[in-house]
Amino acid sequence: MIHLACLLAIISAALTAPAVSRGDTHLVPEQYPTIQTAVDAAKPGDSVLVGPGLYLEILALRDGVRVESDPPGEAVIVGEVHFHFLHQTVFSGFRVVSDYSGIHCFGGEGNLIIGNIVTGGPDPVGPGITCFDTSPVVEGNIIFKRQGIGIYCQGTSSPHIVGNTIVENGGGDYPRAGIYVSARSSPLIEKNIVAWGSGPAVTCEVGGSPVLLCNDLFANEAGDAVCGSDGGGNFSLDPRFCDVANGDLSLKADSPCAAAETCGQIGARGVACAPSAIEPTTWGGIKARARR
């Protein structure tokens, strides 16, 4: 009877306990004219959903607030995005067009930078994504046609850089790496595509200690060598994007990154178009090609 009474008391307490709040949702532009005003009104646990549109902002995120483009890829920020000593903050699904640096993450822990596209940037100094003395998860982002470094790890940083696509970056008088690892940084670099950059695929300063596994490092002008620790599964093959010229970095069905052996999908986008056309290999086909 004593055990039954205790059980009934526990059930009663559970039924009468207040519901755990999931946080409020703040809508841009329906409720707030800018992303920053919505973020400023949010508290830890809240979400900010940003509708389609062009937003000219230098955005400062806040602790514990999730900021998302809804739908993904339709909200475009022309400016910069800053994580400054934040915790458990999420920035997801945006296009960031920056004439200097794109997304800065300084200090803090437990942050997520996921599913964004970072472009623009005539200034060769500005990285697409910077991790300084912090260790966020940087996942599923595209960094495309920027003059600066793709992803920059600086200070005592150990981010997990996974499933990103970094294409046609660097240029000018200062060819920049797709991923740059400074001294004292120790990122895990996994399942990324780094291709057609004007600098090396990955640069490691003395004292940097990255681990690279299952990356496609291809046709970067200053080399595709793995620096740091080779965790296996790295290769250098044409990723076979659907349409690089028009910015479609999804994969063709026959891409080596679509289902790489032991690694699974590599890069930020999955298969979205047919395999590459196969030229005929008959004698007639060879003669036809010779006549072109």
Backbone bond lengths (Angstrom), bond angles and torsions (degrees), N, CA, C in turn:
res aa  C-N    CA-C-N  psi(-1)  N-CA   C-N-CA  omega(-1)  CA-C   N-CA-C  phi
1 M - - - 1.456 - - 1.519 111.52 -
2 I 1.347 115.24 -37.29 1.466 118.20 179.76 1.515 110.01 -62.84
3 H 1.371 116.00 -43.94 1.473 119.15 -179.94 1.516 110.70 -63.83
4 L 1.336 117.59 -39.55 1.462 120.92 179.39 1.525 110.77 -63.33
5 A 1.358 116.13 -42.34 1.467 119.90 179.70 1.521 111.06 -62.91
6 C 1.340 116.96 -39.54 1.471 120.88 178.51 1.523 111.27 -64.79
7 L 1.352 115.94 -41.77 1.446 120.84 179.96 1.524 110.45 -62.79
8 L 1.358 116.01 -44.11 1.466 119.90 179.72 1.526 110.95 -63.38
9 A 1.332 116.94 -36.78 1.463 120.52 179.02 1.520 111.34 -65.87
10 I 1.351 116.54 -39.62 1.465 120.68 179.52 1.520 110.33 -65.45
11 I 1.351 116.87 -44.11 1.464 120.69 179.80 1.515 110.56 -62.92
12 S 1.345 116.13 -42.25 1.458 119.92 -179.97 1.523 111.39 -62.50
13 A 1.329 116.40 -41.56 1.465 120.31 179.91 1.528 110.94 -65.17
14 A 1.344 116.35 -38.15 1.458 119.87 179.85 1.524 111.35 -66.26
15 L 1.336 115.73 -38.33 1.459 119.73 -178.09 1.519 112.40 -71.84
16 T 1.317 117.13 -30.41 1.468 120.49 -176.93 1.515 112.96 -95.60
17 A 1.375 118.63 -5.86 1.467 120.92 -179.66 1.522 109.92 -69.05
18 P 1.334 118.31 145.20 1.462 120.41 178.88 1.518 111.28 -66.04
19 A 1.332 117.34 145.99 1.459 122.09 178.95 1.526 109.92 -65.14
20 V 1.345 115.29 143.34 1.451 120.60 178.63 1.522 108.50 -76.45
21 S 1.303 116.65 126.94 1.452 121.12 -177.69 1.525 110.51 -72.79
22 R 1.326 115.62 135.79 1.455 120.54 176.62 1.522 111.16 -93.08
23 G 1.275 117.72 2.95 1.451 121.02 -179.35 1.515 111.22 91.19
24 D 1.307 115.16 161.47 1.463 121.80 -179.81 1.526 110.29 -90.74
25 T 1.318 114.64 158.76 1.455 121.36 175.99 1.522 109.10 -112.87
26 H 1.324 116.39 128.42 1.459 122.78 -178.47 1.526 108.02 -111.68
27 L 1.321 117.85 126.83 1.455 122.57 -172.47 1.524 111.41 -105.93
28 V 1.331 114.78 131.27 1.468 122.46 175.19 1.540 106.83 -118.44
29 P 1.313 120.22 128.82 1.476 128.22 6.75 1.526 114.14 -97.40
30 E 1.341 118.60 7.83 1.466 120.04 -174.49 1.527 112.42 -60.56
31 Q 1.343 116.72 -43.63 1.460 120.38 -177.03 1.529 113.12 -105.17
32 Y 1.326 116.67 -26.31 1.466 121.34 -176.19 1.526 108.48 -133.71
33 P 1.321 118.12 139.51 1.467 119.64 -176.65 1.517 113.76 -75.23
34 T 1.342 117.22 -23.78 1.462 120.96 -178.85 1.517 109.67 -133.19
35 I 1.320 115.17 160.84 1.465 119.55 176.68 1.525 110.09 -65.48
36 Q 1.341 116.92 -39.78 1.463 120.50 -177.21 1.527 111.86 -62.23
37 T 1.334 117.99 -41.61 1.467 118.60 -179.93 1.526 110.84 -65.52
38 A 1.324 117.25 -34.62 1.461 119.97 176.89 1.526 111.38 -68.37
39 V 1.336 116.28 -42.75 1.472 120.23 178.19 1.529 110.56 -63.18
40 D 1.319 117.22 -40.85 1.466 120.90 -179.57 1.524 111.71 -64.00
41 A 1.335 116.44 -29.17 1.467 120.44 179.97 1.523 112.81 -84.32
42 A 1.334 117.01 -12.42 1.458 120.91 -175.17 1.522 111.29 -84.68
43 K 1.321 114.72 156.73 1.464 122.18 176.10 1.521 108.01 -122.55
44 P 1.341 118.84 166.17 1.461 120.36 179.58 1.534 111.59 -53.10
45 G 1.322 115.46 132.57 1.453 121.49 -177.27 1.513 113.78 97.71
46 D 1.333 117.38 -13.39 1.461 121.28 179.35 1.528 111.05 -82.29
47 S 1.337 114.52 162.16 1.459 121.77 174.31 1.520 110.19 -121.08
48 V 1.320 115.57 145.65 1.456 122.42 172.27 1.521 107.14 -117.31
49 L 1.331 116.43 117.29 1.460 121.65 178.76 1.522 108.36 -105.44
50 V 1.322 115.37 125.67 1.461 121.17 -173.13 1.523 109.05 -112.35
51 G 1.335 115.88 122.07 1.448 120.91 -179.18 1.513 113.02 -78.61
52 P 1.327 117.24 173.72 1.462 121.44 -179.75 1.519 111.98 -56.84
53 G 1.323 115.52 143.53 1.458 119.58 178.54 1.505 111.59 152.91
54 L 1.323 114.82 175.94 1.457 123.12 179.36 1.524 108.29 -109.15
55 Y 1.339 116.98 124.23 1.462 122.39 -174.82 1.520 108.95 -123.02
56 L 1.331 116.77 113.93 1.466 121.56 178.91 1.525 107.56 -91.07
57 E 1.332 116.54 97.90 1.468 119.93 -171.96 1.521 111.18 -148.24
58 I 1.334 115.30 145.77 1.464 122.76 161.83 1.519 104.15 -100.55
59 L 1.313 117.13 100.62 1.461 122.45 -165.79 1.526 111.52 -94.38
60 A 1.327 116.57 125.17 1.465 122.90 174.88 1.520 108.32 -106.84
61 L 1.316 116.56 112.82 1.465 121.29 -178.77 1.524 110.72 -77.55
62 R 1.352 115.36 171.20 1.472 120.39 -176.94 1.517 110.58 -128.51
63 D 1.333 114.96 158.88 1.460 122.00 179.64 1.519 111.89 -53.03
64 G 1.342 114.97 130.18 1.449 120.82 168.41 1.505 116.19 67.96
65 V 1.328 118.73 14.90 1.461 122.25 -178.52 1.527 108.94 -106.05
66 R 1.316 115.88 133.68 1.465 122.23 178.47 1.520 108.65 -96.80
67 V 1.325 117.68 122.81 1.470 122.61 -177.78 1.529 107.40 -119.30
68 E 1.345 116.31 119.54 1.457 121.26 -173.27 1.515 111.68 -133.36
69 S 1.320 115.99 144.50 1.457 121.48 167.39 1.520 108.16 -79.31
70 D 1.332 116.35 131.79 1.460 121.40 -178.25 1.526 109.42 -132.22
71 P 1.355 117.73 104.86 1.465 127.98 2.52 1.523 112.13 -78.35
72 P 1.340 116.15 164.56 1.464 119.47 -178.70 1.527 111.92 -57.57
73 G 1.333 115.45 138.91 1.449 121.92 175.19 1.512 115.65 84.10
74 E 1.346 117.31 -3.24 1.464 120.20 -175.78 1.524 112.84 -97.69
75 A 1.314 118.64 -18.12 1.472 121.77 175.97 1.527 108.34 -96.05
76 V 1.321 116.10 125.15 1.471 122.18 -175.51 1.526 108.81 -115.17
77 I 1.320 116.15 120.00 1.467 121.25 175.57 1.522 108.65 -99.43
78 V 1.311 116.14 120.41 1.464 121.13 172.70 1.520 105.93 -99.80
79 G 1.314 116.56 103.83 1.459 121.15 -174.26 1.514 110.50 152.93
80 E 1.326 117.34 -134.46 1.460 122.61 -177.57 1.518 109.73 -140.76
81 V 1.339 115.44 162.62 1.462 122.29 178.78 1.526 107.90 -129.93
82 H 1.354 116.79 131.29 1.463 121.30 -174.57 1.528 112.05 -124.25
83 F 1.343 115.14 126.17 1.464 123.16 164.29 1.530 105.62 -102.58
84 H 1.311 119.87 112.23 1.457 121.54 178.84 1.528 109.66 -117.51
85 F 1.347 115.91 101.94 1.462 123.21 176.80 1.525 110.98 56.02
86 L 1.311 115.73 47.39 1.458 121.98 -177.85 1.524 110.94 -103.09
87 H 1.326 114.30 164.24 1.458 121.40 -179.84 1.527 108.93 -135.84
88 Q 1.351 115.54 135.55 1.463 122.06 174.77 1.533 112.45 56.43
89 T 1.316 116.68 38.50 1.464 122.19 178.09 1.525 108.97 -103.78
90 V 1.337 115.64 141.49 1.461 121.47 -176.97 1.529 109.14 -122.88
91 F 1.331 115.98 134.13 1.462 122.33 174.12 1.517 106.81 -128.11
92 S 1.339 117.05 117.41 1.457 119.04 -165.75 1.524 112.80 -143.54
93 G 1.339 115.53 135.67 1.449 122.30 164.75 1.512 117.29 83.43
94 F 1.324 119.69 11.75 1.460 122.61 -175.86 1.527 111.89 -94.36
95 R 1.332 114.52 160.20 1.454 121.95 161.78 1.523 106.89 -100.57
96 V 1.300 117.02 126.99 1.468 121.95 179.54 1.513 107.89 -117.54
97 V 1.321 116.11 117.44 1.459 122.33 178.73 1.524 106.83 -109.84
98 S 1.320 116.23 112.06 1.461 120.03 -171.51 1.518 110.76 -127.92
99 D 1.337 114.97 134.49 1.454 119.80 174.76 1.528 112.44 -85.80
100 Y 1.346 115.81 -2.65 1.465 118.75 173.63 1.525 107.19 -132.24
101 S 1.305 118.41 -111.56 1.463 120.42 177.04 1.520 109.76 -95.66
102 G 1.325 116.20 153.11 1.448 120.46 -176.09 1.515 114.11 -90.00
103 I 1.334 117.01 -75.46 1.464 123.06 -176.83 1.520 108.46 -118.12
104 H 1.352 116.77 120.95 1.467 122.21 -179.28 1.522 108.51 -108.45
105 C 1.329 116.76 129.68 1.463 120.88 175.15 1.524 107.63 -124.42
106 F 1.347 116.83 110.47 1.461 122.88 -177.02 1.525 109.60 -118.92
107 G 1.328 116.94 120.02 1.452 120.71 176.92 1.523 112.16 65.44
108 G 1.329 115.43 -174.28 1.460 120.73 179.58 1.519 112.06 78.11
109 E 1.335 115.67 -175.67 1.463 120.20 -178.63 1.526 109.68 -159.23
110 G 1.336 114.83 160.04 1.460 120.79 175.89 1.510 114.66 73.99
111 N 1.340 118.37 20.80 1.459 120.75 -177.66 1.531 111.10 -93.37
112 L 1.341 115.33 155.00 1.463 122.03 -179.26 1.526 109.60 -125.60
113 I 1.325 115.95 130.81 1.464 123.61 173.53 1.519 105.28 -121.54
114 I 1.336 117.69 102.09 1.461 119.50 -166.99 1.533 111.87 -135.82
115 G 1.334 114.59 135.83 1.444 121.15 169.07 1.508 116.43 67.79
116 N 1.330 118.29 28.61 1.459 121.85 179.83 1.535 111.09 -100.65
117 I 1.333 115.22 161.66 1.461 121.69 173.57 1.527 107.13 -119.78
118 V 1.323 117.13 122.80 1.463 121.91 -178.50 1.520 108.05 -115.99
119 T 1.347 115.83 120.62 1.461 120.87 -177.94 1.527 109.73 -135.09
120 G 1.356 115.08 -174.24 1.461 119.95 178.48 1.520 110.92 77.20
121 G 1.315 115.44 -167.91 1.447 119.71 173.16 1.505 115.53 99.68
122 P 1.326 119.20 75.25 1.464 119.48 175.27 1.516 113.71 -70.79
123 D 1.330 118.27 -19.36 1.461 120.84 178.98 1.526 108.36 -75.19
124 P 1.346 118.34 117.81 1.462 119.53 -175.70 1.517 114.44 -70.28
125 V 1.330 117.87 -10.56 1.470 119.87 -176.38 1.523 111.52 -81.20
126 G 1.316 117.74 -29.31 1.458 120.80 -168.45 1.510 114.37 -80.78
127 P 1.348 118.68 118.73 1.466 121.16 175.59 1.531 111.83 -71.01
128 G 1.324 115.30 157.66 1.456 119.30 173.54 1.517 111.22 -67.12
129 I 1.342 116.67 -49.07 1.467 123.24 177.51 1.520 107.85 -133.87
130 T 1.328 115.97 129.63 1.465 121.73 178.42 1.519 110.73 -115.29
131 C 1.334 116.54 132.47 1.469 122.73 173.03 1.522 107.59 -118.38
132 F 1.329 116.83 111.04 1.468 121.62 -176.37 1.529 108.79 -120.33
133 D 1.343 116.21 114.97 1.471 121.64 -179.46 1.525 111.45 52.01
134 T 1.320 115.54 44.90 1.461 119.89 -178.41 1.521 109.00 -156.98
135 S 1.310 116.84 165.81 1.467 120.88 -174.08 1.524 111.45 -138.75
136 P 1.322 117.93 63.90 1.463 119.67 178.55 1.524 111.42 -76.38
137 V 1.319 115.59 170.33 1.457 121.26 165.44 1.528 106.86 -90.82
138 V 1.329 116.19 122.72 1.467 122.89 179.15 1.529 105.46 -113.86
139 E 1.322 116.37 101.85 1.466 119.75 -167.06 1.530 112.03 -135.05
140 G 1.332 114.27 135.38 1.457 120.34 170.35 1.512 115.26 69.20
141 N 1.331 117.66 23.06 1.462 121.06 -179.98 1.523 111.10 -94.24
142 I 1.324 115.46 153.58 1.462 122.08 172.63 1.520 108.12 -113.77
143 I 1.320 116.66 129.30 1.469 122.37 175.34 1.518 105.72 -121.58
144 F 1.338 116.02 113.93 1.459 120.59 -163.60 1.522 111.33 -135.49
145 K 1.335 114.76 126.65 1.466 122.89 173.35 1.524 112.91 55.09
146 R 1.335 115.66 49.74 1.458 120.76 172.26 1.523 109.10 -107.11
147 Q 1.319 116.32 155.23 1.451 120.59 178.92 1.527 112.38 -79.56
148 G 1.319 117.03 -25.76 1.459 120.34 -173.93 1.516 113.86 -91.72
149 I 1.330 115.07 -171.18 1.460 122.73 173.92 1.525 108.71 -60.05
150 G 1.320 116.45 146.79 1.457 119.69 175.77 1.519 111.62 -70.16
151 I 1.335 116.58 -68.04 1.469 122.93 177.69 1.524 107.81 -126.11
152 Y 1.332 115.84 127.27 1.467 122.25 -174.15 1.522 109.18 -115.20
153 C 1.333 116.46 120.32 1.465 122.31 176.41 1.522 107.73 -104.68
154 Q 1.325 116.81 118.09 1.459 120.95 -173.75 1.523 109.85 -130.60
155 G 1.341 115.74 149.24 1.463 119.83 -179.98 1.518 111.00 69.36
156 T 1.324 116.11 -153.98 1.465 121.10 -178.54 1.529 109.55 -86.28
157 S 1.313 115.08 68.63 1.456 121.49 -178.70 1.523 110.35 -106.95
158 S 1.322 116.43 141.92 1.467 120.59 173.83 1.528 109.62 -140.20
159 P 1.334 116.68 59.73 1.461 119.70 -179.94 1.521 112.08 -69.55
160 H 1.317 115.75 158.83 1.456 121.75 169.94 1.525 106.41 -98.09
161 I 1.317 116.71 107.64 1.461 123.41 -177.34 1.518 106.44 -101.82
162 V 1.333 117.04 103.13 1.460 120.07 -167.91 1.529 111.15 -135.91
163 G 1.320 114.77 131.35 1.453 120.75 171.56 1.509 115.07 66.51
164 N 1.326 118.17 35.11 1.458 121.89 178.00 1.528 110.46 -101.28
165 T 1.338 116.11 158.63 1.457 121.94 176.38 1.521 108.18 -121.98
166 I 1.339 116.33 119.32 1.464 122.77 -173.96 1.525 106.83 -123.97
167 V 1.342 116.57 107.99 1.462 120.71 -167.42 1.532 110.77 -134.52
168 E 1.330 115.20 135.46 1.467 123.87 174.05 1.531 112.34 56.07
169 N 1.314 115.91 47.89 1.462 120.93 177.81 1.525 110.73 -106.97
170 G 1.348 114.87 168.53 1.455 120.75 -175.08 1.516 109.95 79.93
171 G 1.314 116.38 171.48 1.456 119.14 177.97 1.508 111.70 146.17
172 G 1.303 115.04 -176.71 1.459 119.90 -178.63 1.519 111.10 69.25
173 D 1.322 114.96 -149.65 1.457 120.35 -178.24 1.526 113.00 -80.89
174 Y 1.347 116.95 -7.95 1.465 120.84 -175.82 1.523 109.90 -129.47
175 P 1.335 118.16 80.42 1.460 119.77 178.30 1.528 110.89 -56.35
176 R 1.304 116.14 130.16 1.463 121.39 -174.22 1.524 111.14 -112.01
177 A 1.324 115.71 152.43 1.461 121.34 179.82 1.522 111.33 -74.60
178 G 1.328 115.51 153.89 1.451 119.32 170.33 1.517 111.13 -63.50
179 I 1.336 115.78 -47.58 1.469 122.47 175.22 1.526 107.35 -130.51
180 Y 1.330 116.25 128.63 1.467 121.62 -178.29 1.523 108.49 -117.26
181 V 1.339 115.25 127.01 1.462 121.92 -178.20 1.525 108.12 -115.38
182 S 1.322 116.65 112.71 1.458 120.09 -179.02 1.527 110.60 -84.12
183 A 1.339 115.56 170.89 1.465 120.53 176.17 1.531 109.64 -56.56
184 R 1.336 116.49 140.45 1.468 125.56 178.61 1.532 113.43 78.80
185 S 1.327 117.97 -3.76 1.463 119.50 176.26 1.525 109.60 -91.64
186 S 1.324 115.88 145.01 1.471 119.86 -176.98 1.535 110.27 -141.45
187 P 1.330 117.45 64.63 1.460 119.43 -178.87 1.525 112.63 -74.93
188 L 1.326 114.99 155.68 1.459 122.12 166.17 1.525 106.20 -97.66
189 I 1.327 116.71 117.03 1.464 123.74 -173.97 1.522 106.97 -112.07
190 E 1.327 116.20 108.45 1.464 120.55 -166.32 1.536 111.42 -138.95
191 K 1.316 115.88 131.35 1.474 123.13 171.61 1.525 113.49 60.24
192 N 1.318 116.69 39.53 1.462 121.46 177.52 1.521 110.56 -105.47
193 I 1.336 115.85 153.78 1.458 122.22 168.51 1.526 107.45 -108.13
194 V 1.325 116.57 124.51 1.468 121.80 174.49 1.523 106.01 -125.61
195 A 1.347 116.44 110.93 1.467 119.07 -169.97 1.525 111.81 -141.51
196 W 1.330 114.69 148.75 1.464 124.58 172.04 1.522 112.87 53.62
197 G 1.323 117.51 37.41 1.449 121.27 173.71 1.521 110.75 -86.62
198 S 1.318 117.21 160.12 1.465 120.17 179.29 1.520 111.94 -83.77
199 G 1.331 117.63 -15.73 1.457 122.41 176.31 1.515 110.10 -107.90
200 P 1.339 117.73 -161.27 1.456 120.84 176.07 1.529 111.10 -74.99
201 A 1.313 116.06 158.63 1.467 119.86 174.99 1.526 110.34 -60.59
202 V 1.334 116.63 -48.96 1.464 122.34 -178.82 1.527 108.32 -137.46
203 T 1.328 116.11 134.35 1.464 121.90 173.26 1.521 108.85 -115.81
204 C 1.330 116.73 134.18 1.467 122.11 177.29 1.526 109.11 -122.35
205 E 1.317 116.96 118.35 1.455 119.85 171.02 1.528 110.10 -70.64
206 V 1.327 115.52 159.53 1.462 119.97 173.99 1.529 108.46 -60.08
207 G 1.316 116.71 128.34 1.461 121.55 -177.65 1.516 113.08 97.70
208 G 1.337 117.86 -12.51 1.455 120.91 172.79 1.520 109.62 -79.53
209 S 1.312 117.41 144.36 1.471 119.24 -174.54 1.529 111.28 -139.54
210 P 1.323 117.21 66.13 1.458 118.79 177.40 1.526 111.75 -76.65
211 V 1.315 115.17 160.52 1.460 122.24 168.88 1.523 106.56 -117.87
212 L 1.331 116.74 125.39 1.456 121.96 -179.49 1.518 109.77 -113.69
213 L 1.327 115.47 129.13 1.449 119.08 174.06 1.524 110.54 -146.98
214 C 1.310 114.55 140.20 1.467 122.91 174.87 1.523 112.43 58.77
215 N 1.325 117.90 45.41 1.458 122.07 176.24 1.521 110.20 -109.77
216 D 1.335 116.75 146.87 1.449 122.10 170.74 1.525 107.85 -102.89
217 L 1.317 117.04 109.38 1.462 123.84 -178.93 1.514 106.52 -111.49
218 F 1.348 116.82 106.26 1.458 119.29 -166.21 1.528 112.90 -134.32
219 A 1.325 116.00 130.72 1.467 124.86 167.68 1.522 113.49 56.07
220 N 1.320 117.26 35.37 1.459 120.67 172.30 1.526 108.53 -84.61
221 E 1.322 116.72 133.06 1.458 120.95 -167.29 1.524 113.40 -60.70
222 A 1.330 117.59 -31.61 1.465 119.96 -179.09 1.533 112.36 -100.34
223 G 1.325 116.43 14.79 1.452 119.21 171.51 1.517 114.87 115.88
224 D 1.328 114.32 157.02 1.463 122.56 -177.55 1.524 112.14 -119.32
225 A 1.321 116.01 23.12 1.463 119.61 -176.40 1.522 111.45 -69.79
226 V 1.335 115.07 148.07 1.461 122.44 172.98 1.519 108.23 -86.06
227 C 1.334 117.09 125.13 1.461 119.30 173.11 1.518 108.35 -111.83
228 G 1.317 117.49 163.72 1.451 120.49 -172.88 1.515 110.01 80.11
229 S 1.325 116.78 -142.52 1.467 121.81 -178.68 1.524 110.12 -99.17
230 D 1.327 115.79 129.27 1.458 121.20 177.87 1.524 108.28 -88.68
231 G 1.345 115.29 107.85 1.464 119.56 -179.27 1.505 114.26 -83.31
232 G 1.355 116.45 -0.95 1.452 120.69 178.42 1.519 112.16 98.69
233 G 1.333 114.75 158.59 1.454 120.85 176.27 1.512 114.84 79.99
234 N 1.338 119.27 4.08 1.461 121.26 178.28 1.525 109.60 -82.11
235 F 1.335 116.94 146.15 1.456 120.43 179.74 1.522 109.84 -152.87
236 S 1.315 116.44 174.47 1.460 122.22 -179.28 1.525 108.63 -135.33
237 L 1.346 116.37 90.95 1.455 123.23 -179.99 1.518 109.47 -137.70
238 D 1.329 115.65 150.94 1.462 120.39 176.03 1.526 108.96 -56.18
239 P 1.354 118.54 120.74 1.463 119.71 -177.96 1.524 113.91 -70.50
240 R 1.326 117.66 -14.26 1.468 122.83 176.96 1.526 111.17 57.56
241 F 1.306 114.81 68.53 1.460 120.48 175.31 1.528 109.80 -74.80
242 C 1.325 114.90 159.91 1.468 119.53 -179.23 1.519 112.30 -66.55
243 D 1.346 118.00 -46.48 1.462 120.10 -175.79 1.530 109.67 -162.13
244 V 1.317 116.28 80.95 1.464 120.56 -177.42 1.525 110.66 -60.61
245 A 1.322 117.03 -39.38 1.466 120.47 -175.57 1.518 111.69 -58.32
246 N 1.313 117.14 -32.28 1.465 121.37 179.90 1.526 112.87 -106.36
247 G 1.326 116.14 17.09 1.460 120.62 173.08 1.506 115.78 78.79
248 D 1.341 118.08 13.34 1.469 120.26 177.92 1.521 108.48 -92.47
249 L 1.347 115.66 102.58 1.457 121.12 -177.00 1.521 111.78 -101.72
250 S 1.332 116.14 23.40 1.460 120.29 166.78 1.528 108.82 -69.02
251 L 1.325 116.09 167.81 1.459 120.50 -173.29 1.524 111.68 -102.26
252 K 1.320 115.36 144.35 1.460 120.27 167.73 1.525 109.47 -71.17
253 A 1.314 114.97 158.50 1.471 119.33 -174.95 1.522 112.52 -62.81
254 D 1.345 117.06 -26.06 1.459 119.56 -179.57 1.532 112.48 -99.43
255 S 1.316 117.49 17.13 1.465 120.39 178.57 1.526 110.93 -64.95
256 P 1.319 117.74 138.79 1.470 119.27 175.34 1.525 112.54 -66.84
257 C 1.349 116.55 -12.88 1.462 120.57 179.74 1.526 112.60 -92.64
258 A 1.333 116.95 -6.21 1.462 120.11 -175.84 1.520 111.81 -69.18
259 A 1.295 116.28 -39.18 1.467 120.39 178.32 1.522 107.84 -155.62
260 A 1.317 114.51 63.15 1.457 119.72 -176.49 1.532 110.36 -60.41
261 E 1.326 114.87 140.97 1.463 119.98 -176.94 1.523 111.27 -56.88
262 T 1.316 115.86 128.55 1.473 127.16 -179.72 1.520 113.64 69.26
263 C 1.345 118.01 -11.66 1.466 119.95 -173.95 1.515 113.49 -106.69
264 G 1.332 118.44 -25.00 1.453 120.33 -171.46 1.514 110.53 75.49
265 Q 1.341 116.79 -161.55 1.471 120.29 -178.01 1.517 111.14 -65.06
266 I 1.326 115.66 140.25 1.457 123.00 176.64 1.523 108.33 -118.10
267 G 1.321 117.36 138.26 1.452 121.74 179.95 1.514 112.94 97.89
268 A 1.340 115.11 176.50 1.459 121.36 -171.83 1.521 114.29 -84.02
269 R 1.308 118.26 -19.06 1.459 121.84 -174.73 1.527 110.12 -125.51
270 G 1.322 115.45 145.82 1.455 121.04 177.77 1.519 112.11 -90.02
271 V 1.317 115.28 -165.93 1.458 121.85 -178.85 1.523 109.89 -72.24
272 A 1.346 116.04 131.78 1.469 120.04 -178.85 1.522 112.55 -143.08
273 C 1.335 118.73 6.82 1.461 120.02 178.06 1.522 109.47 -153.86
274 A 1.330 114.64 169.62 1.461 122.02 -174.41 1.523 111.53 -68.00
275 P 1.334 116.33 164.56 1.467 119.33 176.87 1.520 111.76 -61.67
276 S 1.318 115.55 164.32 1.459 120.69 175.12 1.520 109.82 -61.73
277 A 1.331 115.64 145.27 1.460 119.64 176.80 1.523 109.29 -64.74
278 I 1.311 115.96 136.23 1.465 121.49 -179.56 1.526 108.61 -102.53
279 E 1.311 116.00 122.50 1.451 120.71 178.76 1.533 109.68 -68.43
280 P 1.328 118.64 142.88 1.472 119.95 177.08 1.518 111.38 -63.52
281 T 1.318 115.35 143.16 1.464 119.88 -178.48 1.522 112.14 -111.71
282 T 1.338 117.62 8.58 1.459 119.63 174.27 1.526 109.82 -70.45
283 W 1.355 115.48 164.67 1.464 119.00 178.52 1.520 110.48 -60.95
284 G 1.332 116.59 -37.77 1.457 120.05 177.79 1.520 111.45 -63.41
285 G 1.344 116.05 -39.30 1.455 119.84 178.96 1.515 111.86 -66.26
286 I 1.329 115.65 -38.57 1.461 119.55 179.01 1.520 110.27 -64.60
287 K 1.351 117.01 -43.60 1.454 119.85 178.78 1.523 111.75 -64.42
288 A 1.354 115.54 -36.60 1.484 118.97 179.40 1.516 110.62 -64.08
289 R 1.343 116.87 -41.06 1.464 119.93 179.97 1.521 110.61 -66.89
290 A 1.340 116.39 -34.34 1.454 120.11 -179.10 1.516 111.07 -67.21
291 R 1.337 116.99 -27.73 1.468 120.47 -179.61 1.508 113.05 -81.09
292 R 1.367 119.29 -10.45 1.471 121.46 -176.59 1.521 111.08 -69.62
